[in-house]
């Protein structure tokens, strides 16, 4: 005679238990960076954001000036 499968609730509980056990194992594998490298990288990101922001501001200003010239000639 065929073996009886456990009901859906039992299968779900076993799968969830395995999922959380696997998650715990993966979290243990994480290598966290040292605070010194985090602050160094944060500085690099902030400087990069500032440079890109100034570049976008410059382009925006340039295009607005060009648009105002075009509108003055057209009007």
PDB file of N, H, CA, C and O in Angstrom:
ATOM      1  N   UNK A   1       0.831  -1.176   0.000  1.00  0.00           N
ATOM      2  CA  UNK A   1       0.000   0.000   0.000  1.00  0.00           C
ATOM      3  C   UNK A   1       0.882   1.248   0.000  1.00  0.00           C
ATOM      4  O   UNK A   1       1.958   1.258   0.597  1.00  0.00           O
ATOM      5  N   UNK A   2       0.422   2.284  -0.665  1.00  0.00           N
ATOM      6  H   UNK A   2      -0.452   2.277  -1.150  1.00  0.00           H
ATOM      7  CA  UNK A   2       1.194   3.524  -0.789  1.00  0.00           C
ATOM      8  C   UNK A   2       1.272   4.239   0.558  1.00  0.00           C
ATOM      9  O   UNK A   2       0.357   4.190   1.379  1.00  0.00           O
ATOM     10  N   UNK A   3       2.402   4.900   0.740  1.00  0.00           N
ATOM     11  H   UNK A   3       3.146   4.940   0.073  1.00  0.00           H
ATOM     12  CA  UNK A   3       2.600   5.646   1.975  1.00  0.00           C
ATOM     13  C   UNK A   3       1.768   6.924   1.935  1.00  0.00           C
ATOM     14  O   UNK A   3       1.670   7.569   0.891  1.00  0.00           O
ATOM     15  N   UNK A   4       1.177   7.289   3.054  1.00  0.00           N
ATOM     16  H   UNK A   4       1.256   6.765   3.902  1.00  0.00           H
ATOM     17  CA  UNK A   4       0.303   8.463   3.121  1.00  0.00           C
ATOM     18  C   UNK A   4       1.159   9.725   3.277  1.00  0.00           C
ATOM     19  O   UNK A   4       2.048   9.781   4.127  1.00  0.00           O
ATOM     20  N   UNK A   5       0.876  10.752   2.434  1.00  0.00           N
ATOM     21  H   UNK A   5       0.154  10.707   1.743  1.00  0.00           H
ATOM     22  CA  UNK A   5       1.597  12.010   2.517  1.00  0.00           C
ATOM     23  C   UNK A   5       1.083  12.818   3.704  1.00  0.00           C
ATOM     24  O   UNK A   5      -0.109  12.776   4.012  1.00  0.00           O
ATOM     25  N   UNK A   6       1.974  13.556   4.375  1.00  0.00           N
ATOM     26  H   UNK A   6       2.941  13.591   4.125  1.00  0.00           H
ATOM     27  CA  UNK A   6       1.507  14.425   5.448  1.00  0.00           C
ATOM     28  C   UNK A   6       0.630  15.534   4.865  1.00  0.00           C
ATOM     29  O   UNK A   6       0.747  15.887   3.692  1.00  0.00           O
ATOM     30  N   UNK A   7      -0.238  16.067   5.701  1.00  0.00           N
ATOM     31  H   UNK A   7      -0.333  15.781   6.654  1.00  0.00           H
ATOM     32  CA  UNK A   7      -1.154  17.088   5.191  1.00  0.00           C
ATOM     33  C   UNK A   7      -0.398  18.369   4.825  1.00  0.00           C
ATOM     34  O   UNK A   7       0.788  18.509   5.126  1.00  0.00           O
ATOM     35  N   UNK A   8      -1.093  19.289   4.180  1.00  0.00           N
ATOM     36  H   UNK A   8      -2.056  19.175   3.935  1.00  0.00           H
ATOM     37  CA  UNK A   8      -0.470  20.507   3.646  1.00  0.00           C
ATOM     38  C   UNK A   8       0.137  21.369   4.754  1.00  0.00           C
ATOM     39  O   UNK A   8       1.183  21.983   4.547  1.00  0.00           O
ATOM     40  N   UNK A   9      -0.488  21.423   5.901  1.00  0.00           N
ATOM     41  H   UNK A   9      -1.338  20.924   6.069  1.00  0.00           H
ATOM     42  CA  UNK A   9       0.012  22.245   6.996  1.00  0.00           C
ATOM     43  C   UNK A   9       1.357  21.732   7.507  1.00  0.00           C
ATOM     44  O   UNK A   9       2.258  22.519   7.798  1.00  0.00           O
ATOM     45  N   UNK A  10       1.487  20.426   7.614  1.00  0.00           N
ATOM     46  H   UNK A  10       0.755  19.786   7.378  1.00  0.00           H
ATOM     47  CA  UNK A  10       2.743  19.828   8.076  1.00  0.00           C
ATOM     48  C   UNK A  10       3.845  20.061   7.043  1.00  0.00           C
ATOM     49  O   UNK A  10       4.970  20.408   7.405  1.00  0.00           O
ATOM     50  N   UNK A  11       3.531  19.874   5.763  1.00  0.00           N
ATOM     51  H   UNK A  11       2.618  19.592   5.468  1.00  0.00           H
ATOM     52  CA  UNK A  11       4.524  20.129   4.706  1.00  0.00           C
ATOM     53  C   UNK A  11       4.957  21.590   4.710  1.00  0.00           C
ATOM     54  O   UNK A  11       6.141  21.895   4.566  1.00  0.00           O
ATOM     55  N   UNK A  12       3.985  22.494   4.876  1.00  0.00           N
ATOM     56  H   UNK A  12       3.023  22.245   4.993  1.00  0.00           H
ATOM     57  CA  UNK A  12       4.293  23.928   4.910  1.00  0.00           C
ATOM     58  C   UNK A  12       5.202  24.252   6.092  1.00  0.00           C
ATOM     59  O   UNK A  12       6.167  25.002   5.939  1.00  0.00           O
ATOM     60  N   UNK A  13       4.912  23.704   7.253  1.00  0.00           N
ATOM     61  H   UNK A  13       4.128  23.095   7.377  1.00  0.00           H
ATOM     62  CA  UNK A  13       5.721  23.968   8.446  1.00  0.00           C
ATOM     63  C   UNK A  13       7.149  23.450   8.250  1.00  0.00           C
ATOM     64  O   UNK A  13       8.103  24.108   8.664  1.00  0.00           O
ATOM     65  N   UNK A  14       7.306  22.284   7.625  1.00  0.00           N
ATOM     66  H   UNK A  14       6.530  21.750   7.289  1.00  0.00           H
ATOM     67  CA  UNK A  14       8.641  21.737   7.391  1.00  0.00           C
ATOM     68  C   UNK A  14       9.420  22.612   6.408  1.00  0.00           C
ATOM     69  O   UNK A  14      10.611  22.860   6.598  1.00  0.00           O
ATOM     70  N   UNK A  15       8.740  23.079   5.359  1.00  0.00           N
ATOM     71  H   UNK A  15       7.773  22.878   5.205  1.00  0.00           H
ATOM     72  CA  UNK A  15       9.410  23.945   4.392  1.00  0.00           C
ATOM     73  C   UNK A  15       9.815  25.277   5.025  1.00  0.00           C
ATOM     74  O   UNK A  15      10.900  25.789   4.750  1.00  0.00           O
ATOM     75  N   UNK A  16       8.959  25.831   5.862  1.00  0.00           N
ATOM     76  H   UNK A  16       8.078  25.415   6.086  1.00  0.00           H
ATOM     77  CA  UNK A  16       9.280  27.102   6.521  1.00  0.00           C
ATOM     78  C   UNK A  16      10.450  26.921   7.489  1.00  0.00           C
ATOM     79  O   UNK A  16      11.323  27.785   7.577  1.00  0.00           O
ATOM     80  N   UNK A  17      10.469  25.817   8.203  1.00  0.00           N
ATOM     81  H   UNK A  17       9.759  25.116   8.131  1.00  0.00           H
ATOM     82  CA  UNK A  17      11.562  25.540   9.131  1.00  0.00           C
ATOM     83  C   UNK A  17      12.878  25.436   8.359  1.00  0.00           C
ATOM     84  O   UNK A  17      13.892  25.993   8.779  1.00  0.00           O
ATOM     85  N   UNK A  18      12.862  24.726   7.235  1.00  0.00           N
ATOM     86  H   UNK A  18      12.038  24.273   6.894  1.00  0.00           H
ATOM     87  CA  UNK A  18      14.067  24.599   6.411  1.00  0.00           C
ATOM     88  C   UNK A  18      14.485  25.963   5.866  1.00  0.00           C
ATOM     89  O   UNK A  18      15.675  26.278   5.834  1.00  0.00           O
ATOM     90  N   UNK A  19      13.519  26.770   5.438  1.00  0.00           N
ATOM     91  H   UNK A  19      12.553  26.514   5.465  1.00  0.00           H
ATOM     92  CA  UNK A  19      13.827  28.095   4.900  1.00  0.00           C
ATOM     93  C   UNK A  19      14.536  28.952   5.945  1.00  0.00           C
ATOM     94  O   UNK A  19      15.567  29.554   5.646  1.00  0.00           O
ATOM     95  N   UNK A  20      14.001  29.018   7.167  1.00  0.00           N
ATOM     96  H   UNK A  20      13.163  28.528   7.410  1.00  0.00           H
ATOM     97  CA  UNK A  20      14.607  29.845   8.200  1.00  0.00           C
ATOM     98  C   UNK A  20      15.963  29.287   8.653  1.00  0.00           C
ATOM     99  O   UNK A  20      16.859  30.057   8.997  1.00  0.00           O
ATOM    100  N   UNK A  21      16.118  27.982   8.657  1.00  0.00           N
ATOM    101  H   UNK A  21      15.389  27.356   8.378  1.00  0.00           H
ATOM    102  CA  UNK A  21      17.408  27.383   8.995  1.00  0.00           C
ATOM    103  C   UNK A  21      18.450  27.757   7.942  1.00  0.00           C
ATOM    104  O   UNK A  21      19.588  28.087   8.277  1.00  0.00           O
ATOM    105  N   UNK A  22      18.056  27.704   6.670  1.00  0.00           N
ATOM    106  H   UNK A  22      17.132  27.436   6.398  1.00  0.00           H
ATOM    107  CA  UNK A  22      18.959  28.100   5.587  1.00  0.00           C
ATOM    108  C   UNK A  22      19.291  29.588   5.658  1.00  0.00           C
ATOM    109  O   UNK A  22      20.432  29.980   5.411  1.00  0.00           O
ATOM    110  N   UNK A  23      18.309  30.415   5.991  1.00  0.00           N
ATOM    111  H   UNK A  23      17.382  30.097   6.191  1.00  0.00           H
ATOM    112  CA  UNK A  23      18.548  31.860   6.125  1.00  0.00           C
ATOM    113  C   UNK A  23      19.557  32.135   7.233  1.00  0.00           C
ATOM    114  O   UNK A  23      20.457  32.958   7.064  1.00  0.00           O
ATOM    115  N   UNK A  24      19.415  31.462   8.344  1.00  0.00           N
ATOM    116  H   UNK A  24      18.684  30.793   8.481  1.00  0.00           H
ATOM    117  CA  UNK A  24      20.339  31.651   9.467  1.00  0.00           C
ATOM    118  C   UNK A  24      21.758  31.277   9.041  1.00  0.00           C
ATOM    119  O   UNK A  24      22.718  31.963   9.394  1.00  0.00           O
ATOM    120  N   UNK A  25      21.885  30.194   8.286  1.00  0.00           N
ATOM    121  H   UNK A  25      21.106  29.637   7.999  1.00  0.00           H
ATOM    122  CA  UNK A  25      23.203  29.775   7.802  1.00  0.00           C
ATOM    123  C   UNK A  25      23.807  30.792   6.840  1.00  0.00           C
ATOM    124  O   UNK A  25      25.015  31.028   6.871  1.00  0.00           O
ATOM    125  N   UNK A  26      22.982  31.399   5.983  1.00  0.00           N
ATOM    126  H   UNK A  26      22.000  31.208   5.957  1.00  0.00           H
ATOM    127  CA  UNK A  26      23.484  32.401   5.037  1.00  0.00           C
ATOM    128  C   UNK A  26      23.896  33.684   5.751  1.00  0.00           C
ATOM    129  O   UNK A  26      24.886  34.310   5.372  1.00  0.00           O
ATOM    130  N   UNK A  27      23.158  34.078   6.769  1.00  0.00           N
ATOM    131  H   UNK A  27      22.354  33.569   7.077  1.00  0.00           H
ATOM    132  CA  UNK A  27      23.492  35.293   7.512  1.00  0.00           C
ATOM    133  C   UNK A  27      24.833  35.127   8.232  1.00  0.00           C
ATOM    134  O   UNK A  27      25.584  36.092   8.380  1.00  0.00           O
ATOM    135  N   UNK A  28      25.127  33.923   8.671  1.00  0.00           N
ATOM    136  H   UNK A  28      24.517  33.139   8.550  1.00  0.00           H
ATOM    137  CA  UNK A  28      26.407  33.679   9.344  1.00  0.00           C
ATOM    138  C   UNK A  28      27.584  33.821   8.387  1.00  0.00           C
ATOM    139  O   UNK A  28      28.709  34.049   8.831  1.00  0.00           O
ATOM    140  N   UNK A  29      27.346  33.690   7.073  1.00  0.00           N
ATOM    141  H   UNK A  29      26.432  33.504   6.713  1.00  0.00           H
ATOM    142  CA  UNK A  29      28.415  33.788   6.085  1.00  0.00           C
ATOM    143  C   UNK A  29      28.773  35.235   5.734  1.00  0.00           C
ATOM    144  O   UNK A  29      29.787  35.479   5.079  1.00  0.00           O
ATOM    145  N   UNK A  30      27.955  36.188   6.163  1.00  0.00           N
ATOM    146  H   UNK A  30      27.132  35.990   6.695  1.00  0.00           H
ATOM    147  CA  UNK A  30      28.179  37.586   5.806  1.00  0.00           C
ATOM    148  C   UNK A  30      29.454  38.094   6.471  1.00  0.00           C
ATOM    149  O   UNK A  30      29.690  37.860   7.657  1.00  0.00           O
ATOM    150  N   UNK A  31      30.274  38.794   5.684  1.00  0.00           N
ATOM    151  H   UNK A  31      30.083  38.984   4.721  1.00  0.00           H
ATOM    152  CA  UNK A  31      31.476  39.424   6.207  1.00  0.00           C
ATOM    153  C   UNK A  31      31.208  40.932   6.230  1.00  0.00           C
ATOM    154  O   UNK A  31      31.108  41.567   5.180  1.00  0.00           O
ATOM    155  N   UNK A  32      31.093  41.493   7.421  1.00  0.00           N
ATOM    156  H   UNK A  32      31.174  40.978   8.274  1.00  0.00           H
ATOM    157  CA  UNK A  32      30.780  42.912   7.553  1.00  0.00           C
ATOM    158  C   UNK A  32      32.054  43.732   7.424  1.00  0.00           C
ATOM    159  O   UNK A  32      33.101  43.333   7.935  1.00  0.00           O
ATOM    160  N   UNK A  33      31.979  44.886   6.739  1.00  0.00           N
ATOM    161  H   UNK A  33      31.129  45.210   6.324  1.00  0.00           H
ATOM    162  CA  UNK A  33      33.176  45.718   6.591  1.00  0.00           C
ATOM    163  C   UNK A  33      33.530  46.418   7.899  1.00  0.00           C
ATOM    164  O   UNK A  33      32.685  46.605   8.774  1.00  0.00           O
ATOM    165  N   UNK A  34      34.784  46.794   8.008  1.00  0.00           N
ATOM    166  H   UNK A  34      35.472  46.642   7.298  1.00  0.00           H
ATOM    167  CA  UNK A  34      35.247  47.514   9.196  1.00  0.00           C
ATOM    168  C   UNK A  34      34.693  48.946   9.146  1.00  0.00           C
ATOM    169  O   UNK A  34      34.493  49.494   8.062  1.00  0.00           O
ATOM    170  N   UNK A  35      34.447  49.545  10.304  1.00  0.00           N
ATOM    171  H   UNK A  35      34.609  49.100  11.184  1.00  0.00           H
ATOM    172  CA  UNK A  35      33.912  50.914  10.323  1.00  0.00           C
ATOM    173  C   UNK A  35      34.797  51.912   9.566  1.00  0.00           C
ATOM    174  O   UNK A  35      34.284  52.852   8.960  1.00  0.00           O
ATOM    175  N   UNK A  36      36.100  51.717   9.597  1.00  0.00           N
ATOM    176  H   UNK A  36      36.517  50.953  10.090  1.00  0.00           H
ATOM    177  CA  UNK A  36      37.016  52.631   8.908  1.00  0.00           C
ATOM    178  C   UNK A  36      36.750  52.611   7.399  1.00  0.00           C
ATOM    179  O   UNK A  36      36.699  53.665   6.765  1.00  0.00           O
ATOM    180  N   UNK A  37      36.582  51.430   6.832  1.00  0.00           N
ATOM    181  H   UNK A  37      36.624  50.574   7.347  1.00  0.00           H
ATOM    182  CA  UNK A  37      36.330  51.352   5.393  1.00  0.00           C
ATOM    183  C   UNK A  37      34.936  51.872   5.039  1.00  0.00           C
ATOM    184  O   UNK A  37      34.733  52.411   3.951  1.00  0.00           O
ATOM    185  N   UNK A  38      33.980  51.713   5.950  1.00  0.00           N
ATOM    186  H   UNK A  38      34.145  51.275   6.834  1.00  0.00           H
ATOM    187  CA  UNK A  38      32.630  52.239   5.692  1.00  0.00           C
ATOM    188  C   UNK A  38      32.680  53.758   5.590  1.00  0.00           C
ATOM    189  O   UNK A  38      32.093  54.332   4.673  1.00  0.00           O
ATOM    190  N   UNK A  39      33.376  54.423   6.523  1.00  0.00           N
ATOM    191  H   UNK A  39      33.853  53.957   7.268  1.00  0.00           H
ATOM    192  CA  UNK A  39      33.455  55.879   6.500  1.00  0.00           C
ATOM    193  C   UNK A  39      34.256  56.369   5.291  1.00  0.00           C
ATOM    194  O   UNK A  39      33.936  57.412   4.720  1.00  0.00           O
ATOM    195  N   UNK A  40      35.285  55.631   4.901  1.00  0.00           N
ATOM    196  H   UNK A  40      35.545  54.784   5.364  1.00  0.00           H
ATOM    197  CA  UNK A  40      36.066  55.998   3.723  1.00  0.00           C
ATOM    198  C   UNK A  40      35.178  55.921   2.474  1.00  0.00           C
ATOM    199  O   UNK A  40      35.165  56.839   1.655  1.00  0.00           O
ATOM    200  N   UNK A  41      34.450  54.833   2.343  1.00  0.00           N
ATOM    201  H   UNK A  41      34.460  54.087   3.009  1.00  0.00           H
ATOM    202  CA  UNK A  41      33.563  54.672   1.191  1.00  0.00           C
ATOM    203  C   UNK A  41      32.453  55.711   1.200  1.00  0.00           C
ATOM    204  O   UNK A  41      32.052  56.197   0.143  1.00  0.00           O
ATOM    205  N   UNK A  42      31.953  56.058   2.385  1.00  0.00           N
ATOM    206  H   UNK A  42      32.280  55.663   3.244  1.00  0.00           H
ATOM    207  CA  UNK A  42      30.911  57.075   2.491  1.00  0.00           C
ATOM    208  C   UNK A  42      31.442  58.417   1.989  1.00  0.00           C
ATOM    209  O   UNK A  42      30.725  59.156   1.314  1.00  0.00           O
ATOM    210  N   UNK A  43      32.686  58.730   2.315  1.00  0.00           N
ATOM    211  H   UNK A  43      33.268  58.130   2.864  1.00  0.00           H
ATOM    212  CA  UNK A  43      33.290  59.971   1.831  1.00  0.00           C
ATOM    213  C   UNK A  43      33.392  59.990   0.314  1.00  0.00           C
ATOM    214  O   UNK A  43      33.115  61.006  -0.322  1.00  0.00           O
ATOM    215  N   UNK A  44      33.792  58.863  -0.260  1.00  0.00           N
ATOM    216  H   UNK A  44      34.017  58.037   0.257  1.00  0.00           H
ATOM    217  CA  UNK A  44      33.894  58.769  -1.719  1.00  0.00           C
ATOM    218  C   UNK A  44      32.521  58.978  -2.353  1.00  0.00           C
ATOM    219  O   UNK A  44      32.402  59.687  -3.352  1.00  0.00           O
ATOM    220  N   UNK A  45      31.499  58.375  -1.786  1.00  0.00           N
ATOM    221  H   UNK A  45      31.595  57.799  -0.974  1.00  0.00           H
ATOM    222  CA  UNK A  45      30.140  58.506  -2.324  1.00  0.00           C
ATOM    223  C   UNK A  45      29.667  59.956  -2.228  1.00  0.00           C
ATOM    224  O   UNK A  45      29.100  60.484  -3.184  1.00  0.00           O
ATOM    225  N   UNK A  46      29.894  60.604  -1.081  1.00  0.00           N
ATOM    226  H   UNK A  46      30.355  60.174  -0.304  1.00  0.00           H
ATOM    227  CA  UNK A  46      29.452  61.990  -0.912  1.00  0.00           C
ATOM    228  C   UNK A  46      30.155  62.929  -1.891  1.00  0.00           C
ATOM    229  O   UNK A  46      29.515  63.806  -2.470  1.00  0.00           O
ATOM    230  N   UNK A  47      31.458  62.756  -2.081  1.00  0.00           N
ATOM    231  H   UNK A  47      31.978  62.043  -1.611  1.00  0.00           H
ATOM    232  CA  UNK A  47      32.195  63.599  -3.025  1.00  0.00           C
ATOM    233  C   UNK A  47      31.690  63.362  -4.447  1.00  0.00           C
ATOM    234  O   UNK A  47      31.516  64.312  -5.211  1.00  0.00           O
ATOM    235  N   UNK A  48      31.455  62.112  -4.800  1.00  0.00           N
ATOM    236  H   UNK A  48      31.596  61.340  -4.179  1.00  0.00           H
ATOM    237  CA  UNK A  48      30.941  61.788  -6.124  1.00  0.00           C
ATOM    238  C   UNK A  48      29.568  62.409  -6.337  1.00  0.00           C
ATOM    239  O   UNK A  48      29.287  62.945  -7.408  1.00  0.00           O
ATOM    240  N   UNK A  49      28.709  62.339  -5.317  1.00  0.00           N
ATOM    241  H   UNK A  49      28.937  61.904  -4.447  1.00  0.00           H
ATOM    242  CA  UNK A  49      27.376  62.951  -5.424  1.00  0.00           C
ATOM    243  C   UNK A  49      27.486  64.458  -5.620  1.00  0.00           C
ATOM    244  O   UNK A  49      26.737  65.038  -6.406  1.00  0.00           O
ATOM    245  N   UNK A  50      28.403  65.090  -4.919  1.00  0.00           N
ATOM    246  H   UNK A  50      29.012  64.619  -4.280  1.00  0.00           H
ATOM    247  CA  UNK A  50      28.597  66.528  -5.042  1.00  0.00           C
ATOM    248  C   UNK A  50      29.056  66.894  -6.450  1.00  0.00           C
ATOM    249  O   UNK A  50      28.547  67.847  -7.039  1.00  0.00           O
ATOM    250  N   UNK A  51      30.006  66.151  -6.988  1.00  0.00           N
ATOM    251  H   UNK A  51      30.419  65.376  -6.509  1.00  0.00           H
ATOM    252  CA  UNK A  51      30.511  66.420  -8.334  1.00  0.00           C
ATOM    253  C   UNK A  51      29.411  66.238  -9.381  1.00  0.00           C
ATOM    254  O   UNK A  51      29.239  67.078 -10.263  1.00  0.00           O
ATOM    255  N   UNK A  52      28.674  65.141  -9.274  1.00  0.00           N
ATOM    256  H   UNK A  52      28.814  64.458  -8.557  1.00  0.00           H
ATOM    257  CA  UNK A  52      27.594  64.887 -10.237  1.00  0.00           C
ATOM    258  C   UNK A  52      26.502  65.955 -10.088  1.00  0.00           C
ATOM    259  O   UNK A  52      25.952  66.412 -11.090  1.00  0.00           O
ATOM    260  N   UNK A  53      26.185  66.355  -8.861  1.00  0.00           N
ATOM    261  H   UNK A  53      26.632  65.985  -8.047  1.00  0.00           H
ATOM    262  CA  UNK A  53      25.187  67.396  -8.640  1.00  0.00           C
ATOM    263  C   UNK A  53      25.606  68.714  -9.259  1.00  0.00           C
ATOM    264  O   UNK A  53      24.788  69.392  -9.881  1.00  0.00           O
ATOM    265  N   UNK A  54      26.866  69.088  -9.100  1.00  0.00           N
ATOM    266  H   UNK A  54      27.530  68.538  -8.595  1.00  0.00           H
ATOM    267  CA  UNK A  54      27.357  70.327  -9.711  1.00  0.00           C
ATOM    268  C   UNK A  54      27.333  70.236 -11.238  1.00  0.00           C
ATOM    269  O   UNK A  54      27.016  71.219 -11.908  1.00  0.00           O
ATOM    270  N   UNK A  55      27.660  69.082 -11.788  1.00  0.00           N
ATOM    271  H   UNK A  55      27.917  68.283 -11.244  1.00  0.00           H
ATOM    272  CA  UNK A  55      27.616  68.887 -13.234  1.00  0.00           C
ATOM    273  C   UNK A  55      26.186  69.038 -13.754  1.00  0.00           C
ATOM    274  O   UNK A  55      25.962  69.716 -14.757  1.00  0.00           O
ATOM    275  N   UNK A  56      25.224  68.415 -13.085  1.00  0.00           N
ATOM    276  H   UNK A  56      25.407  67.865 -12.270  1.00  0.00           H
ATOM    277  CA  UNK A  56      23.823  68.520 -13.503  1.00  0.00           C
ATOM    278  C   UNK A  56      23.336  69.966 -13.358  1.00  0.00           C
ATOM    279  O   UNK A  56      22.606  70.462 -14.217  1.00  0.00           O
ATOM    280  N   UNK A  57      23.735  70.644 -12.278  1.00  0.00           N
ATOM    281  H   UNK A  57      24.328  70.242 -11.580  1.00  0.00           H
ATOM    282  CA  UNK A  57      23.368  72.047 -12.082  1.00  0.00           C
ATOM    283  C   UNK A  57      23.925  72.900 -13.221  1.00  0.00           C
ATOM    284  O   UNK A  57      23.228  73.774 -13.736  1.00  0.00           O
ATOM    285  N   UNK A  58      25.175  72.653 -13.615  1.00  0.00           N
ATOM    286  H   UNK A  58      25.741  71.943 -13.196  1.00  0.00           H
ATOM    287  CA  UNK A  58      25.778  73.396 -14.718  1.00  0.00           C
ATOM    288  C   UNK A  58      25.043  73.174 -16.030  1.00  0.00           C
ATOM    289  O   UNK A  58      24.783  74.121 -16.773  1.00  0.00           O
ATOM    290  N   UNK A  59      24.709  71.911 -16.313  1.00  0.00           N
ATOM    291  H   UNK A  59      24.921  71.142 -15.709  1.00  0.00           H
ATOM    292  CA  UNK A  59      23.958  71.619 -17.532  1.00  0.00           C
ATOM    293  C   UNK A  59      22.587  72.284 -17.515  1.00  0.00           C
ATOM    294  O   UNK A  59      22.148  72.837 -18.523  1.00  0.00           O
ATOM    295  N   UNK A  60      21.920  72.230 -16.385  1.00  0.00           N
ATOM    296  H   UNK A  60      22.277  71.781 -15.566  1.00  0.00           H
ATOM    297  CA  UNK A  60      20.596  72.838 -16.260  1.00  0.00           C
ATOM    298  C   UNK A  60      20.678  74.338 -16.498  1.00  0.00           C
ATOM    299  O   UNK A  60      19.853  74.901 -17.217  1.00  0.00           O
ATOM    300  N   UNK A  61      21.665  74.985 -15.898  1.00  0.00           N
ATOM    301  H   UNK A  61      22.336  74.528 -15.314  1.00  0.00           H
ATOM    302  CA  UNK A  61      21.835  76.423 -16.075  1.00  0.00           C
ATOM    303  C   UNK A  61      22.128  76.754 -17.535  1.00  0.00           C
ATOM    304  O   UNK A  61      21.558  77.695 -18.089  1.00  0.00           O
ATOM    305  N   UNK A  62      23.012  75.983 -18.156  1.00  0.00           N
ATOM    306  H   UNK A  62      23.474  75.218 -17.707  1.00  0.00           H
ATOM    307  CA  UNK A  62      23.349  76.202 -19.557  1.00  0.00           C
ATOM    308  C   UNK A  62      22.112  76.061 -20.447  1.00  0.00           C
ATOM    309  O   UNK A  62      21.857  76.914 -21.296  1.00  0.00           O
ATOM    310  N   UNK A  63      21.351  74.993 -20.255  1.00  0.00           N
ATOM    311  H   UNK A  63      21.558  74.300 -19.565  1.00  0.00           H
ATOM    312  CA  UNK A  63      20.166  74.780 -21.084  1.00  0.00           C
ATOM    313  C   UNK A  63      19.108  75.848 -20.852  1.00  0.00           C
ATOM    314  O   UNK A  63      18.408  76.231 -21.790  1.00  0.00           O
ATOM    315  N   UNK A  64      18.976  76.336 -19.627  1.00  0.00           N
ATOM    316  H   UNK A  64      19.545  76.025 -18.865  1.00  0.00           H
ATOM    317  CA  UNK A  64      18.008  77.401 -19.355  1.00  0.00           C
ATOM    318  C   UNK A  64      18.428  78.692 -20.066  1.00  0.00           C
ATOM    319  O   UNK A  64      17.585  79.408 -20.606  1.00  0.00           O
ATOM    320  N   UNK A  65      19.717  78.982 -20.062  1.00  0.00           N
ATOM    321  H   UNK A  65      20.401  78.401 -19.623  1.00  0.00           H
ATOM    322  CA  UNK A  65      20.219  80.170 -20.774  1.00  0.00           C
ATOM    323  C   UNK A  65      19.964  80.025 -22.270  1.00  0.00           C
ATOM    324  O   UNK A  65      19.512  80.970 -22.916  1.00  0.00           O
ATOM    325  N   UNK A  66      20.250  78.848 -22.825  1.00  0.00           N
ATOM    326  H   UNK A  66      20.617  78.080 -22.301  1.00  0.00           H
ATOM    327  CA  UNK A  66      19.995  78.620 -24.247  1.00  0.00           C
ATOM    328  C   UNK A  66      18.506  78.737 -24.576  1.00  0.00           C
ATOM    329  O   UNK A  66      18.139  79.308 -25.603  1.00  0.00           O
ATOM    330  N   UNK A  67      17.669  78.209 -23.722  1.00  0.00           N
ATOM    331  H   UNK A  67      17.967  77.746 -22.888  1.00  0.00           H
ATOM    332  CA  UNK A  67      16.230  78.288 -23.932  1.00  0.00           C
ATOM    333  C   UNK A  67      15.750  79.730 -23.883  1.00  0.00           C
ATOM    334  O   UNK A  67      14.909  80.135 -24.685  1.00  0.00           O
ATOM    335  N   UNK A  68      16.281  80.504 -22.946  1.00  0.00           N
ATOM    336  H   UNK A  68      16.964  80.174 -22.294  1.00  0.00           H
ATOM    337  CA  UNK A  68      15.865  81.911 -22.868  1.00  0.00           C
ATOM    338  C   UNK A  68      16.326  82.678 -24.116  1.00  0.00           C
ATOM    339  O   UNK A  68      15.610  83.562 -24.585  1.00  0.00           O
ATOM    340  N   UNK A  69      17.506  82.357 -24.662  1.00  0.00           N
ATOM    341  H   UNK A  69      18.089  81.639 -24.282  1.00  0.00           H
ATOM    342  CA  UNK A  69      17.955  82.986 -25.906  1.00  0.00           C
ATOM    343  C   UNK A  69      17.042  82.629 -27.063  1.00  0.00           C
ATOM    344  O   UNK A  69      16.666  83.491 -27.857  1.00  0.00           O
ATOM    345  N   UNK A  70      16.690  81.362 -27.156  1.00  0.00           N
ATOM    346  H   UNK A  70      16.996  80.662 -26.512  1.00  0.00           H
ATOM    347  CA  UNK A  70      15.800  80.919 -28.235  1.00  0.00           C
ATOM    348  C   UNK A  70      14.436  81.583 -28.113  1.00  0.00           C
ATOM    349  O   UNK A  70      13.858  82.008 -29.113  1.00  0.00           O
ATOM    350  N   UNK A  71      13.928  81.672 -26.904  1.00  0.00           N
ATOM    351  H   UNK A  71      14.398  81.327 -26.092  1.00  0.00           H
ATOM    352  CA  UNK A  71      12.608  82.297 -26.690  1.00  0.00           C
ATOM    353  C   UNK A  71      12.662  83.797 -27.008  1.00  0.00           C
ATOM    354  O   UNK A  71      11.692  84.354 -27.523  1.00  0.00           O
ATOM    355  N   UNK A  72      13.794  84.457 -26.706  1.00  0.00           N
ATOM    356  H   UNK A  72      14.582  84.005 -26.288  1.00  0.00           H
ATOM    357  CA  UNK A  72      13.928  85.881 -27.005  1.00  0.00           C
ATOM    358  C   UNK A  72      13.965  86.127 -28.507  1.00  0.00           C
ATOM    359  O   UNK A  72      13.399  87.107 -28.993  1.00  0.00           O
ATOM    360  N   UNK A  73      14.632  85.237 -29.247  1.00  0.00           N
ATOM    361  H   UNK A  73      15.092  84.441 -28.853  1.00  0.00           H
ATOM    362  CA  UNK A  73      14.713  85.386 -30.697  1.00  0.00           C
ATOM    363  C   UNK A  73      13.350  85.074 -31.325  1.00  0.00           C
ATOM    364  O   UNK A  73      12.929  85.746 -32.267  1.00  0.00           O
ATOM    365  N   UNK A  74      12.663  84.053 -30.801  1.00  0.00           N
ATOM    366  H   UNK A  74      13.005  83.507 -30.036  1.00  0.00           H
ATOM    367  CA  UNK A  74      11.368  83.655 -31.373  1.00  0.00           C
ATOM    368  C   UNK A  74      10.267  84.646 -31.025  1.00  0.00           C
ATOM    369  O   UNK A  74       9.283  84.745 -31.759  1.00  0.00           O
ATOM    370  N   UNK A  75      10.404  85.370 -29.940  1.00  0.00           N
ATOM    371  H   UNK A  75      11.203  85.289 -29.345  1.00  0.00           H
ATOM    372  CA  UNK A  75       9.320  86.244 -29.464  1.00  0.00           C
ATOM    373  C   UNK A  75       9.442  87.622 -29.869  1.00  0.00           C
ATOM    374  O   UNK A  75       8.592  88.444 -29.528  1.00  0.00           O
TER     375      UNK A  75
END
